[in-house]
Amino acid sequence: MQNNIANTIKNLLANVSTTFAQVGYTTAVKTAAAHKGVDIVKVTTANVQLFSNIKAATSVFANAVKRSAAKLGEEVETFQVSDTYYEHTDCYSIVQHKTKGSLYLYCIYNKAKSAYYIDGVESTKEEVAVYLTPGEAKKLLEPTKVVHNKTNDVTHDVVVRTIGLENITSINACKEQLVF
């Protein structure tokens, strides 16, 4: 199934280098061990950038970080991207886990909106936070707007996500709508 979704996305992006898109997806929320029987899902709609025929040597992320840092008042000449668990395929926004072979959609977020459901009932972030570890609850309730990359000593606001292809429910891009 992942390969079918990957091929569909690859065909959608075939004639563009970079495009803006709206991606819908659903993911399970990992609860604290004491609440492992509670089913919590997060349904997200995100406005993102997707990439197709970018050369593998080009680091879309590094370039975005440099631009973001400059907007925040930092000049960055070099930015070293850390090693990741995935590698880009011939369609840049389709990435593959290096050891497991799982496929993901690689995208840079512009903005996103999420809804949470506890056992099928729409719930607030505060209601969801009760079922999480203290650290995860804090991340949910007090999200940060910027990231400080310690390795490169750079502050930026670039958000990259790799979404499991099996979690994607829809993509609107290139004047087409895909529903999975």
C-alpha atoms as an extended CHARMM CRD file, in Angstrom:
* protein
*
       180  EXT
         1         1  MET       CA              0.0000000000        0.0000000000        0.0000000000  PROA      1               0.0000000000
         2         2  GLN       CA              2.8340000000        2.4060000000        0.8380000000  PROA      2               0.0000000000
         3         3  ASN       CA              4.3200000000        1.9540000000       -2.6250000000  PROA      3               0.0000000000
         4         4  ASN       CA              0.9720000000        2.7430000000       -4.2730000000  PROA      4               0.0000000000
         5         5  ILE       CA              0.6380000000        5.9500000000       -2.2450000000  PROA      5               0.0000000000
         6         6  ALA       CA              4.2790000000        6.8510000000       -2.9660000000  PROA      6               0.0000000000
         7         7  ASN       CA              3.7630000000        6.3580000000       -6.7170000000  PROA      7               0.0000000000
         8         8  THR       CA              0.5670000000        8.4210000000       -6.6610000000  PROA      8               0.0000000000
         9         9  ILE       CA              2.3450000000       11.2830000000       -4.8680000000  PROA      9               0.0000000000
        10        10  LYS       CA              5.3460000000       10.9970000000       -7.1860000000  PROA      10              0.0000000000
        11        11  ASN       CA              3.0390000000       11.2820000000      -10.2150000000  PROA      11              0.0000000000
        12        12  LEU       CA              1.2630000000       14.2760000000       -8.6500000000  PROA      12              0.0000000000
        13        13  LEU       CA              4.5790000000       16.0940000000       -8.1570000000  PROA      13              0.0000000000
        14        14  ALA       CA              6.2030000000       14.9380000000      -11.4050000000  PROA      14              0.0000000000
        15        15  ASN       CA              6.0420000000       18.2770000000      -13.2080000000  PROA      15              0.0000000000
        16        16  VAL       CA              7.0390000000       20.5770000000      -10.3520000000  PROA      16              0.0000000000
        17        17  SER       CA             10.2140000000       21.2150000000       -8.4430000000  PROA      17              0.0000000000
        18        18  THR       CA              8.5450000000       22.7540000000       -5.3870000000  PROA      18              0.0000000000
        19        19  THR       CA              4.8620000000       23.2600000000       -4.6500000000  PROA      19              0.0000000000
        20        20  PHE       CA              2.5970000000       24.3110000000       -1.8290000000  PROA      20              0.0000000000
        21        21  ALA       CA              0.1040000000       21.6990000000       -0.7060000000  PROA      21              0.0000000000
        22        22  GLN       CA             -2.4700000000       20.8870000000        1.9290000000  PROA      22              0.0000000000
        23        23  VAL       CA             -1.9010000000       17.5160000000        3.5770000000  PROA      23              0.0000000000
        24        24  GLY       CA             -4.4140000000       15.7630000000        5.8230000000  PROA      24              0.0000000000
        25        25  TYR       CA             -3.3170000000       12.9240000000        8.0650000000  PROA      25              0.0000000000
        26        26  THR       CA             -4.2490000000       11.0200000000       11.1960000000  PROA      26              0.0000000000
        27        27  THR       CA             -1.7970000000        9.7040000000       13.7890000000  PROA      27              0.0000000000
        28        28  ALA       CA             -2.0740000000        7.8560000000       17.0750000000  PROA      28              0.0000000000
        29        29  VAL       CA             -1.0080000000        9.8150000000       20.1370000000  PROA      29              0.0000000000
        30        30  LYS       CA              1.2900000000        7.8720000000       22.4310000000  PROA      30              0.0000000000
        31        31  THR       CA             -0.0160000000        7.9910000000       25.9750000000  PROA      31              0.0000000000
        32        32  ALA       CA              1.8100000000        7.5000000000       29.2500000000  PROA      32              0.0000000000
        33        33  ALA       CA              2.1250000000        3.8240000000       30.2210000000  PROA      33              0.0000000000
        34        34  ALA       CA             -0.6030000000        4.1590000000       32.8500000000  PROA      34              0.0000000000
        35        35  HSD       CA             -3.0890000000        5.1000000000       30.1130000000  PROA      35              0.0000000000
        36        36  LYS       CA             -2.0360000000        2.6800000000       27.3500000000  PROA      36              0.0000000000
        37        37  GLY       CA             -5.6250000000        1.4600000000       26.9420000000  PROA      37              0.0000000000
        38        38  VAL       CA             -6.8990000000        4.9280000000       25.9990000000  PROA      38              0.0000000000
        39        39  ASP       CA             -7.2110000000        5.5060000000       22.2430000000  PROA      39              0.0000000000
        40        40  ILE       CA             -6.1600000000        9.0520000000       21.3070000000  PROA      40              0.0000000000
        41        41  VAL       CA             -5.7650000000       10.2150000000       17.7210000000  PROA      41              0.0000000000
        42        42  LYS       CA             -4.6440000000       13.4980000000       16.2340000000  PROA      42              0.0000000000
        43        43  VAL       CA             -6.1860000000       14.6370000000       12.9430000000  PROA      43              0.0000000000
        44        44  THR       CA             -4.0620000000       17.2800000000       11.2330000000  PROA      44              0.0000000000
        45        45  THR       CA             -4.4680000000       19.5020000000        8.2160000000  PROA      45              0.0000000000
        46        46  ALA       CA             -1.1900000000       21.1780000000        7.2910000000  PROA      46              0.0000000000
        47        47  ASN       CA             -0.1550000000       23.7090000000        4.6800000000  PROA      47              0.0000000000
        48        48  VAL       CA              3.2520000000       22.5220000000        3.5380000000  PROA      48              0.0000000000
        49        49  GLN       CA              5.8910000000       22.6700000000        0.8420000000  PROA      49              0.0000000000
        50        50  LEU       CA              6.5280000000       19.4970000000       -1.1570000000  PROA      50              0.0000000000
        51        51  PHE       CA              9.4650000000       18.8070000000       -3.4360000000  PROA      51              0.0000000000
        52        52  SER       CA              9.9430000000       16.5600000000       -6.4280000000  PROA      52              0.0000000000
        53        53  ASN       CA             12.9500000000       16.7640000000       -8.7000000000  PROA      53              0.0000000000
        54        54  ILE       CA             15.3620000000       18.4720000000       -6.3220000000  PROA      54              0.0000000000
        55        55  LYS       CA             18.8990000000       17.1740000000       -6.6580000000  PROA      55              0.0000000000
        56        56  ALA       CA             19.8840000000       14.8960000000       -3.7690000000  PROA      56              0.0000000000
        57        57  ALA       CA             22.9380000000       17.0650000000       -3.0310000000  PROA      57              0.0000000000
        58        58  THR       CA             20.6670000000       20.0560000000       -2.3780000000  PROA      58              0.0000000000
        59        59  SER       CA             19.5790000000       20.4340000000        1.2060000000  PROA      59              0.0000000000
        60        60  VAL       CA             16.1430000000       22.0010000000        1.1740000000  PROA      60              0.0000000000
        61        61  PHE       CA             16.2070000000       22.0080000000        4.9750000000  PROA      61              0.0000000000
        62        62  ALA       CA             19.6110000000       23.7290000000        5.2690000000  PROA      62              0.0000000000
        63        63  ASN       CA             18.5670000000       26.4260000000        2.8020000000  PROA      63              0.0000000000
        64        64  ALA       CA             15.2930000000       26.9970000000        4.6710000000  PROA      64              0.0000000000
        65        65  VAL       CA             17.1360000000       27.2260000000        8.0020000000  PROA      65              0.0000000000
        66        66  LYS       CA             19.5540000000       29.8150000000        6.5950000000  PROA      66              0.0000000000
        67        67  ARG       CA             16.6520000000       31.9530000000        5.3190000000  PROA      67              0.0000000000
        68        68  SER       CA             14.7530000000       31.5830000000        8.5910000000  PROA      68              0.0000000000
        69        69  ALA       CA             17.7840000000       32.4620000000       10.7230000000  PROA      69              0.0000000000
        70        70  ALA       CA             18.4030000000       35.5590000000        8.5890000000  PROA      70              0.0000000000
        71        71  LYS       CA             14.8090000000       36.7030000000        9.1680000000  PROA      71              0.0000000000
        72        72  LEU       CA             15.4060000000       36.2420000000       12.9110000000  PROA      72              0.0000000000
        73        73  GLY       CA             18.5570000000       38.3830000000       12.7170000000  PROA      73              0.0000000000
        74        74  GLU       CA             21.2200000000       35.6660000000       12.4930000000  PROA      74              0.0000000000
        75        75  GLU       CA             23.5880000000       35.3730000000        9.5560000000  PROA      75              0.0000000000
        76        76  VAL       CA             24.4350000000       31.7560000000        8.7920000000  PROA      76              0.0000000000
        77        77  GLU       CA             26.9930000000       30.9470000000        6.1200000000  PROA      77              0.0000000000
        78        78  THR       CA             27.2050000000       27.2140000000        6.7000000000  PROA      78              0.0000000000
        79        79  PHE       CA             24.7180000000       24.8290000000        8.2120000000  PROA      79              0.0000000000
        80        80  GLN       CA             25.5380000000       21.1680000000        8.6540000000  PROA      80              0.0000000000
        81        81  VAL       CA             22.4650000000       18.9240000000        8.4810000000  PROA      81              0.0000000000
        82        82  SER       CA             22.6340000000       16.0920000000       11.0030000000  PROA      82              0.0000000000
        83        83  ASP       CA             22.3130000000       12.4950000000        9.9080000000  PROA      83              0.0000000000
        84        84  THR       CA             18.7140000000       11.2410000000        9.8090000000  PROA      84              0.0000000000
        85        85  TYR       CA             16.9600000000        7.8860000000        9.9060000000  PROA      85              0.0000000000
        86        86  TYR       CA             15.7420000000        8.3630000000        6.3310000000  PROA      86              0.0000000000
        87        87  GLU       CA             17.0890000000        8.9810000000        2.8450000000  PROA      87              0.0000000000
        88        88  HSD       CA             15.4750000000       10.8420000000       -0.0400000000  PROA      88              0.0000000000
        89        89  THR       CA             14.2120000000        8.8720000000       -3.0380000000  PROA      89              0.0000000000
        90        90  ASP       CA             14.0540000000       10.0440000000       -6.6630000000  PROA      90              0.0000000000
        91        91  CYS       CA             11.0260000000       12.1190000000       -5.5830000000  PROA      91              0.0000000000
        92        92  TYR       CA             12.5790000000       14.3450000000       -2.9030000000  PROA      92              0.0000000000
        93        93  SER       CA              9.4380000000       14.4800000000       -0.7100000000  PROA      93              0.0000000000
        94        94  ILE       CA              9.2010000000       10.6910000000       -0.5450000000  PROA      94              0.0000000000
        95        95  VAL       CA             11.7760000000        9.4440000000        1.9360000000  PROA      95              0.0000000000
        96        96  GLN       CA             12.6080000000        5.9100000000        2.9810000000  PROA      96              0.0000000000
        97        97  HSD       CA             13.7080000000        4.6330000000        6.3880000000  PROA      97              0.0000000000
        98        98  LYS       CA             17.3290000000        3.5390000000        6.0110000000  PROA      98              0.0000000000
        99        99  THR       CA             16.9220000000        0.1910000000        7.7770000000  PROA      99              0.0000000000
       100       100  LYS       CA             13.1920000000       -0.6170000000        7.8600000000  PROA      100             0.0000000000
       101       101  GLY       CA             12.2980000000        0.5010000000        4.3320000000  PROA      101             0.0000000000
       102       102  SER       CA              9.1540000000        2.3640000000        5.5110000000  PROA      102             0.0000000000
       103       103  LEU       CA              8.0970000000        5.3080000000        3.3520000000  PROA      103             0.0000000000
       104       104  TYR       CA              7.2870000000        8.8180000000        4.5550000000  PROA      104             0.0000000000
       105       105  LEU       CA              6.2020000000       12.1500000000        3.1210000000  PROA      105             0.0000000000
       106       106  TYR       CA              8.9250000000       14.7540000000        3.7420000000  PROA      106             0.0000000000
       107       107  CYS       CA              7.4990000000       18.2690000000        3.9540000000  PROA      107             0.0000000000
       108       108  ILE       CA              8.2860000000       21.6960000000        5.3390000000  PROA      108             0.0000000000
       109       109  TYR       CA              5.4010000000       23.0800000000        7.3700000000  PROA      109             0.0000000000
       110       110  ASN       CA              4.0130000000       26.5660000000        6.8460000000  PROA      110             0.0000000000
       111       111  LYS       CA              1.1590000000       26.1320000000        9.3140000000  PROA      111             0.0000000000
       112       112  ALA       CA             -1.0430000000       23.3720000000       10.6680000000  PROA      112             0.0000000000
       113       113  LYS       CA             -4.2510000000       22.8280000000       12.5670000000  PROA      113             0.0000000000
       114       114  SER       CA             -5.0150000000       19.7120000000       14.5990000000  PROA      114             0.0000000000
       115       115  ALA       CA             -8.0060000000       18.1750000000       16.3320000000  PROA      115             0.0000000000
       116       116  TYR       CA             -7.7210000000       15.4750000000       18.9900000000  PROA      116             0.0000000000
       117       117  TYR       CA            -10.0710000000       12.5730000000       19.7050000000  PROA      117             0.0000000000
       118       118  ILE       CA            -10.1410000000       10.4690000000       22.8630000000  PROA      118             0.0000000000
       119       119  ASP       CA            -11.9500000000        7.1730000000       22.2390000000  PROA      119             0.0000000000
       120       120  GLY       CA            -13.6640000000        8.7800000000       19.2390000000  PROA      120             0.0000000000
       121       121  VAL       CA            -14.8260000000       11.9350000000       21.0480000000  PROA      121             0.0000000000
       122       122  GLU       CA            -13.3420000000       15.2940000000       20.0200000000  PROA      122             0.0000000000
       123       123  SER       CA            -11.2630000000       16.6240000000       22.9210000000  PROA      123             0.0000000000
       124       124  THR       CA             -9.2050000000       19.6540000000       23.8680000000  PROA      124             0.0000000000
       125       125  LYS       CA             -5.4260000000       19.7030000000       24.2030000000  PROA      125             0.0000000000
       126       126  GLU       CA             -5.8870000000       20.0550000000       27.9540000000  PROA      126             0.0000000000
       127       127  GLU       CA             -8.0060000000       16.8900000000       28.0680000000  PROA      127             0.0000000000
       128       128  VAL       CA             -5.4130000000       15.0070000000       26.0000000000  PROA      128             0.0000000000
       129       129  ALA       CA             -2.5120000000       16.2550000000       28.1490000000  PROA      129             0.0000000000
       130       130  VAL       CA             -3.9020000000       14.3700000000       31.1680000000  PROA      130             0.0000000000
       131       131  TYR       CA             -3.0480000000       11.0730000000       29.4410000000  PROA      131             0.0000000000
       132       132  LEU       CA              0.5180000000       11.9940000000       28.4220000000  PROA      132             0.0000000000
       133       133  THR       CA              3.8610000000       11.9410000000       30.1980000000  PROA      133             0.0000000000
       134       134  PRO       CA              4.6820000000       15.2820000000       31.8600000000  PROA      134             0.0000000000
       135       135  GLY       CA              7.2420000000       16.1260000000       29.1590000000  PROA      135             0.0000000000
       136       136  GLU       CA              4.8760000000       15.3750000000       26.2840000000  PROA      136             0.0000000000
       137       137  ALA       CA              2.0380000000       17.2630000000       28.0020000000  PROA      137             0.0000000000
       138       138  LYS       CA              4.2630000000       20.3350000000       28.2840000000  PROA      138             0.0000000000
       139       139  LYS       CA              5.1870000000       20.1290000000       24.5660000000  PROA      139             0.0000000000
       140       140  LEU       CA              1.5030000000       19.8850000000       23.6760000000  PROA      140             0.0000000000
       141       141  LEU       CA              0.3530000000       22.7520000000       25.8810000000  PROA      141             0.0000000000
       142       142  GLU       CA              3.3790000000       25.0480000000       25.5090000000  PROA      142             0.0000000000
       143       143  PRO       CA              4.7320000000       24.5910000000       21.9750000000  PROA      143             0.0000000000
       144       144  THR       CA              7.8320000000       26.5560000000       21.0440000000  PROA      144             0.0000000000
       145       145  LYS       CA              7.8450000000       28.8920000000       18.0520000000  PROA      145             0.0000000000
       146       146  VAL       CA             11.5890000000       28.6470000000       17.3800000000  PROA      146             0.0000000000
       147       147  VAL       CA             14.2350000000       25.9420000000       17.5520000000  PROA      147             0.0000000000
       148       148  HSD       CA             17.8240000000       26.3890000000       18.6680000000  PROA      148             0.0000000000
       149       149  ASN       CA             20.1030000000       23.9750000000       16.8300000000  PROA      149             0.0000000000
       150       150  LYS       CA             22.9750000000       23.4150000000       19.2680000000  PROA      150             0.0000000000
       151       151  THR       CA             25.2520000000       21.6800000000       16.7560000000  PROA      151             0.0000000000
       152       152  ASN       CA             25.2590000000       24.7050000000       14.4390000000  PROA      152             0.0000000000
       153       153  ASP       CA             24.4080000000       27.3240000000       17.1140000000  PROA      153             0.0000000000
       154       154  VAL       CA             21.5160000000       28.5890000000       14.9910000000  PROA      154             0.0000000000
       155       155  THR       CA             18.0080000000       29.6640000000       15.9430000000  PROA      155             0.0000000000
       156       156  HSD       CA             15.2920000000       29.1420000000       13.3180000000  PROA      156             0.0000000000
       157       157  ASP       CA             11.5850000000       28.4060000000       12.8910000000  PROA      157             0.0000000000
       158       158  VAL       CA             11.7070000000       25.7310000000       10.1800000000  PROA      158             0.0000000000
       159       159  VAL       CA              9.5190000000       22.7190000000       10.8820000000  PROA      159             0.0000000000
       160       160  VAL       CA             10.0930000000       19.5600000000        8.8560000000  PROA      160             0.0000000000
       161       161  ARG       CA              7.8680000000       16.5390000000        9.2860000000  PROA      161             0.0000000000
       162       162  THR       CA              8.1220000000       13.0450000000        7.8850000000  PROA      162             0.0000000000
       163       163  ILE       CA              4.6230000000       11.5970000000        7.8690000000  PROA      163             0.0000000000
       164       164  GLY       CA              4.1380000000        7.8530000000        7.4880000000  PROA      164             0.0000000000
       165       165  LEU       CA              2.4250000000        7.3650000000        4.1310000000  PROA      165             0.0000000000
       166       166  GLU       CA             -0.1270000000        5.0340000000        5.7500000000  PROA      166             0.0000000000
       167       167  ASN       CA             -1.3000000000        7.9800000000        7.9130000000  PROA      167             0.0000000000
       168       168  ILE       CA             -2.0380000000       10.3500000000        5.0250000000  PROA      168             0.0000000000
       169       169  THR       CA             -5.7270000000       10.8270000000        4.2760000000  PROA      169             0.0000000000
       170       170  SER       CA             -5.5560000000       13.5440000000        1.6020000000  PROA      170             0.0000000000
       171       171  ILE       CA             -3.2780000000       15.8130000000       -0.4020000000  PROA      171             0.0000000000
       172       172  ASN       CA             -4.3550000000       18.9110000000       -2.3270000000  PROA      172             0.0000000000
       173       173  ALA       CA             -1.6090000000       20.0880000000       -4.6860000000  PROA      173             0.0000000000
       174       174  CYS       CA             -1.0250000000       20.9940000000       -8.3100000000  PROA      174             0.0000000000
       175       175  LYS       CA             -4.7630000000       21.6620000000       -8.7900000000  PROA      175             0.0000000000
       176       176  GLU       CA             -5.5800000000       18.0670000000       -7.8300000000  PROA      176             0.0000000000
       177       177  GLN       CA             -7.0250000000       16.4000000000       -4.7520000000  PROA      177             0.0000000000
       178       178  LEU       CA             -5.8770000000       12.9460000000       -3.7050000000  PROA      178             0.0000000000
       179       179  VAL       CA             -7.8680000000       11.0260000000       -1.1110000000  PROA      179             0.0000000000
       180       180  PHE       CA             -6.4380000000        7.8840000000        0.4750000000  PROA      180             0.0000000000
